[in-house]
Amino acid sequence: MTEISGCKLHAFFFAFGEGDAVVLMEAPDQKTMMATLMSTASSGAVSIKTTVLVTAAEAKAAMEEAGRLRGNYRAPGVG
């Protein structure tokens, strides 16, 4: 499935704990990843939980944007 959708499988680990396996995959974009996960989960054979990973550069850009937006935010109920 990963090759058909254009995704890349980086690692597959069996695990103890909440999940039986941890898979590290990369997709060209979030829509492709969602479609891949939906088609896999729709088989009913697996239950999938996802975590989107963010690079340090992406996090830095988001923090800078949050700093820019911060002065415009008002908490609910605050005049």
C-alpha positions in Angstrom: 0.0 0.0 0.0 2.8 2.5 0.8 4.4 2.2 -2.6 1.1 2.5 -4.5 0.2 5.7 -2.6 3.6 7.3 -2.9 4.4 6.9 0.8 7.8 5.7 2.2 8.0 3.2 5.0 11.0 4.3 7.2 10.6 1.8 10.1 8.3 -0.9 11.5 8.7 -2.0 15.1 6.8 -4.5 17.2 6.0 -2.9 20.6 4.9 -3.6 24.2 2.2 -1.3 25.6 -0.9 0.4 24.1 -0.1 -0.6 20.6 1.3 -3.8 19.1 3.4 -2.0 16.5 4.9 1.4 15.7 5.3 2.4 12.0 7.2 5.4 10.9 6.0 6.5 7.4 6.5 9.5 5.2 3.9 10.8 2.7 4.1 13.5 0.1 1.3 15.4 1.9 -1.3 14.9 4.7 -4.1 14.1 2.2 -2.1 11.2 0.8 -1.3 9.9 4.3 -4.9 10.2 5.4 -6.1 8.3 2.3 -3.5 5.6 2.9 -4.5 5.2 6.6 -8.2 5.2 5.8 -7.9 2.5 3.2 -5.7 0.4 5.6 -8.1 0.8 8.5 -11.2 0.2 6.4 -10.1 -3.5 6.1 -11.0 -3.9 9.8 -7.8 -5.9 10.4 -6.0 -3.1 12.2 -6.7 -0.2 14.5 -4.7 2.9 13.7 -3.6 5.8 15.9 -1.6 8.6 14.3 0.8 11.2 15.5 2.0 13.9 13.1 5.7 14.7 13.5 7.0 18.2 13.1 10.5 19.2 12.2 12.4 21.7 14.3 12.2 24.2 11.3 8.4 23.7 11.1 8.0 24.2 14.9 10.2 27.4 14.8 8.1 28.8 11.9 4.9 28.0 13.9 6.3 29.6 17.0 7.2 32.8 15.1 3.6 32.9 13.6 2.1 32.4 17.1 4.2 35.3 18.3 2.9 37.4 15.5 -0.7 36.4 16.2 -0.5 36.6 20.0 -1.4 40.3 20.2 -4.6 39.7 18.3 -6.0 36.9 20.6 -8.5 37.6 23.3 -9.6 34.9 25.7 -13.4 34.3 25.8 -15.1 36.7 28.1 -12.3 39.2 28.1 -13.2 42.6 26.9 
